[in-house]
Structure formats: C-alpha cells, structure tokens
C-alpha cells in the first residue's frame, strides 16, 4: 500500500512568499523601468533642445562678428553627455551650411522647411532630431542624437536598478525565511512536546505561542485527549467493578463445588448442584452483559450512519421469542404497534429491546402483564414498555442507570448492567428515556422518545 503524499506547510509557505515577492519585484521593475524611460526621454529632449539653442546663440555671435563665406567644421562645446553623440548643422536662410561638427553630413539632416522635434530613420540608424530658427530668422540649427546613446544610458540605469533590486530580494528572502521559522516555532514546540510523551501521558497540549489558525487543531487534539482520558477512566472503573461483581458468583461456585464434594447423600448433592447452577447462571448472565457492553463501542461508531427503519417492524420480528418467554413465566403480553419510522441502528435497538423485555419478564410476578406500545407522538417515534411488577422507587430511578447498581430489595438476581446498556444506546441515538409508574400506578413504565430525523442528523 503506497504511503500518502506528505508535504511541508512551512516549505510551501516559504516558496509561495518567495514566488510572490519575485513576481511583484519583476512587475515593479518593469513598471519602474518604463516610467523611468519615459521620464528620461523627456529629459533627453529637453537637454537636446537646450544644447541646440546654445549652439545657435554662439553661431549668431560668430556670424555677426566675423561673417562666414564657407562651411566651417567646428567642434562647438556641447554638454558633456552629448559630446561624442551629437551631430549638428547651422544653415543660413539662403540654404548655405555655415557650421557643423565632425561626423555631421554636408546635406541637411532634416529639410530646412521643418522645425521642432521628431524621430528620423537615417543611414546610420534611428535618430532624435531637433530643428529651430534663430530669433532673427537668419540661421537654423539642426541637431541629431542617435537612439543608441539613449539606449546605452537606459540600459546602464536598468542594470544598476536590477542589481539593487536583486539585493533587496535576497534580503527579503532571508527575512521571509526567518519570519516563517519564527511563526512555526510554536507548532514545532507542540509537536516536540507530543512526540516526547509516554503512551499514558494524556495531558493537554500547551497552547502558548501557537498561532490562532492552528488553535482549532490543537484544541481538537486536547478534546480527543480528554475523551480518551475519560474512556480510560471508565474502562478502569468498569474493569474494577466487573472484577468485583464476578468475584461473588465465582466464590459461590467454588464454595458449592467444595460443599458438593463433602455431600453425605444424593439429596444434599442435588441441592448444592442446584445452587451451583444458580451461581453459574448469574456469572453467565454477567459475562453476557459485559460482552454486550463491549459491543456498544463499535455500534456507536456505526450509529454515525443511522438508517431510517420502522421501529414497529423490529418489535414484530422479536415478538415470537418474547411471547414464549412470557408464557413460561405465566405472564400476559399485550402489544399495540403502529408504524414509527426514525433513524436508528438496528443492532443496537435490538439489544435495547431485549434488555427491557427480559427485565420486565424477570421482575413481573406470575399472573402479571406486560404491555408494549409503539407509535408516533408529535412526529417523533415513541416506545413504551410497562409491566405490573414491583417497579422502581422514584429516588432510585436515576441511579439504576449506573453500572452494577441494583435495588436492595430486588427479587431476582441480576448484573446491574441492563439499564446502563439501555441508557448508552438511548444516548447513542440522541433519544430520551423516562422511568415512571406502570398502569394504575403500579409496576414500571419505561418511555423512550426518539428525535425527529433532522434532529438526529444534527446530533450526529
């Protein structure tokens, strides 16, 4: 059988946080680069325009002072960043080239009829061109800047930004790792605490330092420990009580065997054998009831999948055996059944019915009667079993549901487990049980009312 896939919440959280950080970093880097490139283009254009006007002013001064009859190639000082990139030409109104810098062509970069800023595709690649006339209208300057220059600056800026951002991402990764480790420290302590326990240590897990999201899990574990503690306590009490209760019939069996061995005649031997049979019957019934109790735990698990059944049909199936038992004890059995559908566990209800009817048969004197009624009351299935026996005093009607509790003046031997079993099955179904007086105020009446189907589903 293949093991289920196991994954680490801590590693998954770390990977998700790092992944989201990298994604946000990449997105922000792209946005910043695009925004910075847009702003830098405006700054480049502004610098190109200022450089052109400066050159144009210098050219106007030179023409006024000295004139110019032929083109002069002059490296007029330009801005430092543009010194190796700018190409410029200065033309007069007659279309003569007066000045240019090395590398500038002899033909106009841009037809003289144009002015302003625009992109042009030339033989040397794409260029940003600016053209403007002097205030006198006698000279025009044309300035061109290759796009490669701007790209080089933008790329250098992007490399610096990327390096800085990657350093920040590395620091963020370390911070995320440290934070995740710190957040899981409480859970790691709880895990270590549980792992180091002995099998009998069922104390609550400490909730100190545990994040709020993990509290429901640890609280559920603590509730489980509480249920296990209670179950172990019940089992310990049950084992001690069972051992105590079994001691009496076993001691009686041993005594009767010793007495039988010393019997002087057959009459005495038969008398003690009969007493031995009573002790064996009591021990046998006690063991049967203990086995029934042991069956209730798996039945309780199955009760979470209760099915809709007719309570009257279960009673009808068991009636032949009950009628025979009543006839053997000279009792009259009266049955009044009506359809009563509810959600129940058939095996558990069969045990409940058997215990209630057997108690009624055992404690009702000869000539008495037993009534079994089943039907619907206020949309709830109801079971009622009454007899004309001695009944149970009102002060004892709650205690008789405890294990191994029997009435002091009980006329019949018993284990004291029957009604405890009934109570467990009733609670298993979310039903209610009530003990009252029998017909005409005599005997005992046991009434069990099952919840409506939707209520049972909510309980489960």
C-alpha positions as CSV (number, residue, x, y, z in Angstrom):
1,X,0.0,0.0,0.0
2,X,1.5,3.3,-1.1
3,X,2.1,5.9,1.6
4,X,0.0,9.1,1.3
5,X,1.8,12.1,-0.1
6,X,3.3,14.3,2.6
7,X,4.1,18.0,2.1
8,X,5.5,20.7,4.2
9,X,3.3,23.7,5.0
10,X,6.4,25.7,6.0
11,X,8.3,25.0,2.8
12,X,5.1,25.6,0.7
13,X,4.5,28.9,2.5
14,X,8.2,29.9,2.0
15,X,8.0,29.0,-1.7
16,X,4.8,30.9,-2.2
17,X,6.1,34.0,-0.4
18,X,9.3,34.0,-2.4
19,X,7.5,33.4,-5.6
20,X,5.1,36.3,-5.0
21,X,8.0,38.5,-4.0
22,X,9.8,37.7,-7.2
23,X,6.7,38.2,-9.3
24,X,6.0,41.6,-7.6
25,X,9.6,42.6,-8.0
26,X,9.6,41.7,-11.7
27,X,6.4,43.6,-12.2
28,X,7.5,46.7,-10.3
29,X,10.9,46.6,-12.1
30,X,9.2,46.6,-15.5
31,X,6.9,49.5,-14.4
32,X,9.7,51.5,-12.9
33,X,11.9,50.9,-16.0
34,X,9.1,52.0,-18.4
35,X,8.2,55.0,-16.3
36,X,11.9,56.0,-15.9
37,X,12.5,55.5,-19.6
38,X,9.5,57.8,-20.4
39,X,10.8,60.5,-18.0
40,X,14.3,60.1,-19.3
41,X,13.1,60.7,-22.9
42,X,11.6,64.0,-21.8
43,X,14.9,64.9,-20.1
44,X,16.9,63.9,-23.2
45,X,14.6,66.0,-25.4
46,X,14.9,69.0,-23.1
47,X,18.7,68.6,-23.0
48,X,18.9,68.3,-26.8
49,X,16.8,71.4,-27.2
50,X,18.9,73.5,-24.7
51,X,22.1,72.4,-26.4
52,X,20.7,73.4,-29.8
53,X,19.8,76.9,-28.6
54,X,23.2,77.3,-27.0
55,X,24.9,76.4,-30.2
56,X,22.6,78.6,-32.2
57,X,23.4,81.6,-30.0
58,X,27.1,81.0,-30.4
59,X,26.8,80.7,-34.1
60,X,24.8,84.0,-34.3
61,X,27.5,85.8,-32.4
62,X,30.2,84.4,-34.7
63,X,28.4,85.4,-37.9
64,X,27.8,89.0,-36.5
65,X,31.4,89.5,-35.6
66,X,33.2,87.7,-38.4
67,X,30.7,86.5,-41.1
68,X,31.2,83.2,-42.8
69,X,31.6,82.5,-46.5
70,X,32.3,78.8,-46.4
71,X,31.3,75.9,-44.2
72,X,33.4,75.7,-41.1
73,X,33.8,72.5,-39.2
74,X,33.9,73.5,-35.6
75,X,33.6,71.3,-32.5
76,X,31.5,73.7,-30.6
77,X,31.4,72.8,-26.8
78,X,28.3,70.8,-26.1
79,X,27.0,69.1,-23.0
80,X,29.3,66.5,-21.6
81,X,26.9,63.7,-22.1
82,X,26.3,64.5,-25.7
83,X,29.9,65.4,-26.8
84,X,30.5,62.1,-28.6
85,X,27.0,61.7,-29.9
86,X,25.5,64.9,-31.1
87,X,25.6,65.9,-34.8
88,X,24.7,69.5,-35.6
89,X,24.5,71.8,-38.6
90,X,23.9,75.5,-38.8
91,X,22.4,76.9,-42.0
92,X,21.6,80.4,-43.1
93,X,18.4,81.5,-44.7
94,X,19.9,81.1,-48.2
95,X,20.5,77.4,-47.5
96,X,24.2,77.6,-47.0
97,X,25.9,75.4,-44.4
98,X,27.8,77.7,-42.1
99,X,28.9,75.4,-39.2
100,X,28.9,71.7,-38.4
101,X,30.8,69.3,-36.1
102,X,32.9,66.4,-37.2
103,X,30.8,63.5,-38.5
104,X,27.9,65.7,-39.5
105,X,26.8,65.3,-43.1
106,X,27.0,68.1,-45.7
107,X,23.3,67.7,-46.6
108,X,20.6,68.9,-44.2
109,X,19.7,66.3,-41.6
110,X,16.2,67.4,-41.9
111,X,14.7,69.6,-44.7
112,X,15.0,73.3,-43.7
113,X,11.3,73.8,-44.1
114,X,10.7,71.8,-41.0
115,X,11.3,72.6,-37.3
116,X,10.6,71.0,-34.0
117,X,11.4,67.6,-32.5
118,X,10.9,64.2,-34.2
119,X,12.3,60.8,-34.8
120,X,14.0,60.1,-38.2
121,X,15.4,57.0,-39.7
122,X,18.8,57.7,-41.4
123,X,21.6,55.7,-42.9
124,X,23.3,55.4,-39.5
125,X,20.1,54.3,-37.8
126,X,17.3,55.9,-35.9
127,X,18.0,59.5,-34.6
128,X,16.2,62.1,-32.5
129,X,16.3,65.3,-34.5
130,X,15.6,68.9,-33.4
131,X,15.5,71.9,-35.7
132,X,15.0,75.5,-34.8
133,X,15.4,79.0,-36.3
134,X,17.1,81.9,-34.6
135,X,15.1,84.9,-33.3
136,X,16.3,86.9,-36.3
137,X,15.1,84.2,-38.6
138,X,18.5,84.2,-40.4
139,X,20.0,80.9,-39.0
140,X,18.7,77.4,-38.5
141,X,20.2,74.7,-36.4
142,X,19.6,71.0,-36.8
143,X,20.8,68.7,-34.0
144,X,20.6,64.9,-34.2
145,X,21.2,62.4,-31.4
146,X,21.5,58.6,-32.2
147,X,19.0,56.4,-30.3
148,X,21.8,54.1,-29.3
149,X,23.1,56.8,-26.9
150,X,19.8,57.0,-25.1
151,X,19.6,53.2,-25.0
152,X,23.0,52.9,-23.5
153,X,22.1,55.2,-20.7
154,X,18.8,53.5,-20.1
155,X,20.5,50.1,-20.0
156,X,23.1,51.2,-17.5
157,X,20.3,52.5,-15.3
158,X,18.4,49.2,-15.7
159,X,21.5,47.2,-14.7
160,X,22.0,49.3,-11.6
161,X,18.3,49.1,-10.7
162,X,18.3,45.3,-11.2
163,X,21.4,44.8,-9.0
164,X,19.9,46.9,-6.3
165,X,16.5,45.2,-6.6
166,X,18.1,41.7,-6.5
167,X,20.0,42.6,-3.4
168,X,16.7,43.7,-1.8
169,X,15.1,40.4,-3.0
170,X,17.9,38.4,-1.3
171,X,17.3,40.4,1.9
172,X,13.6,39.8,1.6
173,X,14.1,36.1,1.1
174,X,16.2,35.9,4.3
175,X,13.6,38.0,6.2
176,X,10.8,35.7,4.9
177,X,12.7,32.5,5.9
178,X,13.4,33.9,9.4
179,X,9.7,35.0,9.8
180,X,8.4,31.6,8.7
181,X,10.7,29.8,11.0
182,X,9.6,32.1,13.9
183,X,5.9,31.6,13.1
184,X,6.2,27.8,13.1
185,X,8.3,27.8,16.3
186,X,5.1,27.4,18.5
187,X,3.9,24.4,16.4
188,X,7.3,22.8,16.5
189,X,7.4,23.1,20.2
190,X,3.9,21.5,20.4
191,X,5.0,18.7,18.0
192,X,8.1,18.0,20.1
193,X,6.0,18.0,23.3
194,X,3.6,15.5,21.9
195,X,6.3,13.3,20.3
196,X,8.3,13.1,23.6
197,X,5.3,11.9,25.6
198,X,4.8,8.4,27.0
199,X,1.7,6.5,25.9
200,X,0.0,7.1,29.2
201,X,0.6,10.9,29.2
202,X,-2.7,12.4,28.0
203,X,-2.3,15.9,29.5
204,X,-3.5,18.8,27.3
205,X,-1.1,20.2,24.8
206,X,0.1,23.6,25.7
207,X,-1.4,26.4,23.5
208,X,1.2,29.0,24.5
209,X,2.8,30.6,21.4
210,X,0.6,28.8,19.0
211,X,-0.9,30.9,16.1
212,X,-4.6,31.4,16.0
213,X,-5.1,29.4,12.8
214,X,-3.5,26.3,14.5
215,X,-5.6,26.6,17.7
216,X,-8.7,24.7,16.4
217,X,-6.4,21.7,15.5
218,X,-4.7,21.7,18.9
219,X,-7.9,22.3,20.7
220,X,-9.4,19.3,18.9
221,X,-6.4,17.2,19.9
222,X,-6.9,18.3,23.5
223,X,-10.6,17.4,23.3
224,X,-9.6,14.0,21.9
225,X,-7.1,13.5,24.8
226,X,-10.0,14.4,27.2
227,X,-12.3,11.8,25.7
228,X,-9.5,9.2,25.8
229,X,-8.8,10.1,29.5
230,X,-12.5,9.7,30.3
231,X,-12.7,6.5,28.3
232,X,-9.7,5.0,30.1
233,X,-11.1,6.1,33.5
234,X,-14.4,4.5,32.6
235,X,-12.7,1.3,31.5
236,X,-10.6,1.2,34.7
237,X,-13.8,1.7,36.8
238,X,-15.6,-0.8,34.6
239,X,-12.8,-3.4,35.0
240,X,-12.6,-2.9,38.7
241,X,-16.4,-3.1,39.1
242,X,-16.6,-6.2,36.8
243,X,-13.9,-7.9,38.8
244,X,-15.7,-7.1,42.0
245,X,-19.1,-8.4,40.6
246,X,-17.6,-11.5,39.2
247,X,-15.9,-12.3,42.5
248,X,-19.2,-13.1,44.2
249,X,-20.6,-15.7,41.7
250,X,-17.2,-17.2,41.3
251,X,-16.8,-17.5,45.0
252,X,-20.2,-19.1,45.2
253,X,-19.3,-21.6,42.5
254,X,-16.1,-22.5,44.3
255,X,-18.0,-22.9,47.7
256,X,-20.7,-25.0,46.1
257,X,-18.1,-27.3,44.5
258,X,-16.4,-27.8,47.8
259,X,-19.7,-28.5,49.5
260,X,-20.7,-30.9,46.8
261,X,-17.5,-32.8,47.4
262,X,-18.5,-33.2,51.0
263,X,-22.1,-34.1,50.5
264,X,-23.3,-37.0,52.6
265,X,-26.0,-38.2,50.3
266,X,-27.6,-37.7,46.9
267,X,-30.3,-35.3,48.2
268,X,-27.7,-32.9,49.6
269,X,-25.6,-33.2,46.4
270,X,-28.7,-32.3,44.3
271,X,-29.5,-29.3,46.5
272,X,-25.9,-28.0,46.2
273,X,-25.8,-28.7,42.4
274,X,-29.0,-26.6,42.0
275,X,-27.3,-23.8,44.0
276,X,-24.3,-24.2,41.8
277,X,-26.5,-23.8,38.7
278,X,-27.9,-20.5,40.1
279,X,-24.3,-19.2,40.6
280,X,-23.3,-20.3,37.1
281,X,-26.4,-18.7,35.6
282,X,-25.6,-15.4,37.4
283,X,-22.0,-15.5,36.3
284,X,-23.1,-16.4,32.7
285,X,-25.5,-13.5,32.6
286,X,-22.9,-11.1,34.0
287,X,-20.5,-12.2,31.3
288,X,-23.2,-11.8,28.6
289,X,-23.9,-8.3,29.8
290,X,-20.2,-7.4,29.8
291,X,-19.9,-8.7,26.3
292,X,-22.9,-6.6,25.3
293,X,-21.2,-3.5,26.7
294,X,-18.1,-4.3,24.8
295,X,-20.2,-4.4,21.6
296,X,-21.6,-0.9,22.2
297,X,-18.4,1.0,21.1
298,X,-18.3,-0.4,17.5
299,X,-22.1,0.0,17.4
300,X,-21.7,3.7,18.5
301,X,-19.3,4.2,15.6
302,X,-21.8,2.7,13.2
303,X,-24.5,4.9,14.7
304,X,-23.0,7.9,12.8
305,X,-24.5,6.3,9.7
306,X,-28.0,5.7,11.1
307,X,-30.6,4.5,8.7
308,X,-34.3,5.0,8.5
309,X,-36.2,2.0,9.9
310,X,-39.6,1.2,11.3
311,X,-39.4,0.6,15.0
312,X,-42.6,-1.4,14.9
313,X,-41.1,-3.8,12.4
314,X,-38.1,-4.6,14.7
315,X,-40.5,-5.3,17.6
316,X,-42.6,-7.6,15.4
317,X,-39.5,-9.6,14.4
318,X,-38.7,-10.3,18.1
319,X,-42.3,-10.9,19.3
320,X,-42.3,-14.8,19.0
321,X,-39.5,-15.2,21.4
322,X,-41.0,-12.7,23.9
323,X,-44.4,-14.4,23.8
324,X,-42.7,-17.8,24.6
325,X,-40.8,-16.3,27.5
326,X,-44.0,-14.6,28.8
327,X,-45.9,-17.9,28.6
328,X,-43.1,-19.7,30.5
329,X,-43.5,-17.2,33.4
330,X,-47.3,-17.3,33.2
331,X,-47.5,-13.6,32.0
332,X,-49.8,-12.0,29.5
333,X,-48.2,-9.9,26.8
334,X,-50.2,-7.1,25.2
335,X,-48.8,-5.4,22.1
336,X,-50.0,-2.2,20.4
337,X,-48.0,-1.3,17.4
338,X,-48.2,1.5,14.9
339,X,-45.7,2.5,12.2
340,X,-42.9,4.5,13.8
341,X,-40.1,5.4,11.4
342,X,-36.9,7.0,12.7
343,X,-33.2,7.0,12.2
344,X,-31.7,4.1,14.2
345,X,-29.1,1.4,14.4
346,X,-31.0,-1.9,14.2
347,X,-28.4,-4.0,16.1
348,X,-28.3,-1.5,19.0
349,X,-32.1,-1.2,19.2
350,X,-32.4,-5.0,19.2
351,X,-30.1,-5.1,22.3
352,X,-32.2,-2.3,23.9
353,X,-35.5,-4.1,23.3
354,X,-34.1,-7.4,24.6
355,X,-32.9,-5.9,27.9
356,X,-36.1,-4.1,28.6
357,X,-38.4,-7.0,27.8
358,X,-36.2,-9.5,29.7
359,X,-36.2,-7.2,32.8
360,X,-40.0,-7.0,32.6
361,X,-40.4,-10.7,32.3
362,X,-37.9,-11.4,35.1
363,X,-39.4,-9.0,37.7
364,X,-43.1,-9.3,36.9
365,X,-44.7,-12.0,39.2
366,X,-46.8,-14.8,37.7
367,X,-50.2,-13.7,36.6
368,X,-49.0,-10.2,35.8
369,X,-49.0,-8.5,32.4
370,X,-46.6,-6.7,30.1
371,X,-47.6,-4.0,27.6
372,X,-45.5,-3.0,24.6
373,X,-46.6,0.1,22.7
374,X,-45.0,1.8,19.7
375,X,-46.2,4.7,17.6
376,X,-45.7,8.4,16.6
377,X,-46.2,11.2,19.1
378,X,-45.7,14.8,17.8
379,X,-43.8,13.5,14.7
380,X,-41.5,11.5,17.0
381,X,-41.2,7.7,17.3
382,X,-42.1,6.6,20.8
383,X,-41.6,3.2,22.5
384,X,-43.3,2.4,25.8
385,X,-42.8,-0.9,27.8
386,X,-44.8,-1.2,31.1
387,X,-45.3,-4.1,33.5
388,X,-47.2,-4.9,36.7
389,X,-44.1,-5.8,38.7
390,X,-42.7,-4.1,41.8
391,X,-41.5,-1.0,39.9
392,X,-38.6,1.2,40.9
393,X,-38.8,3.8,43.7
394,X,-38.7,7.4,42.4
395,X,-35.5,8.1,44.4
396,X,-33.7,5.3,42.6
397,X,-34.9,5.9,39.0
398,X,-31.8,7.9,38.1
399,X,-29.2,5.7,39.9
400,X,-30.4,2.4,38.3
401,X,-28.8,3.6,35.0
402,X,-25.4,3.4,36.6
403,X,-23.3,0.3,36.1
404,X,-23.6,-2.5,38.6
405,X,-26.3,-0.7,40.6
406,X,-29.2,-3.0,41.8
407,X,-32.1,-2.4,44.1
408,X,-31.5,-3.5,47.6
409,X,-34.8,-5.5,47.7
410,X,-34.5,-7.0,44.2
411,X,-36.4,-10.2,44.0
412,X,-34.4,-11.6,41.1
413,X,-30.6,-12.0,40.6
414,X,-29.1,-9.7,38.0
415,X,-25.9,-8.0,37.0
416,X,-26.9,-4.4,37.3
417,X,-25.9,-3.7,33.8
418,X,-29.1,-3.9,31.8
419,X,-30.4,-0.4,32.2
420,X,-26.9,1.0,31.9
421,X,-26.7,-0.6,28.4
422,X,-30.2,0.8,27.6
423,X,-29.0,4.3,28.6
424,X,-26.0,4.1,26.4
425,X,-28.0,3.1,23.4
426,X,-30.5,5.8,24.1
427,X,-27.8,8.4,24.2
428,X,-26.3,6.9,21.0
429,X,-29.5,7.8,19.2
430,X,-29.9,11.2,20.8
431,X,-33.2,9.9,22.3
432,X,-34.7,10.5,25.8
433,X,-35.7,7.9,28.3
434,X,-38.1,8.3,31.2
435,X,-39.0,5.9,34.1
436,X,-42.4,6.2,35.6
437,X,-45.2,4.2,37.3
438,X,-46.9,1.5,35.4
439,X,-50.6,1.2,34.7
440,X,-52.9,2.2,37.6
441,X,-49.8,3.5,39.5
442,X,-48.3,0.0,39.9
443,X,-45.2,-1.5,38.4
444,X,-42.9,0.3,36.0
445,X,-43.3,2.2,32.7
446,X,-40.3,2.9,30.5
447,X,-40.9,5.5,27.8
448,X,-38.3,6.2,25.1
449,X,-38.8,9.0,22.6
450,X,-36.6,9.2,19.5
451,X,-35.8,12.6,17.9
452,X,-37.1,13.7,14.6
453,X,-34.9,12.6,11.7
454,X,-33.4,16.0,11.0
455,X,-32.6,16.4,14.7
456,X,-30.8,13.1,14.7
457,X,-28.7,14.2,11.7
458,X,-27.7,17.4,13.5
459,X,-26.7,15.4,16.6
460,X,-24.5,13.0,14.6
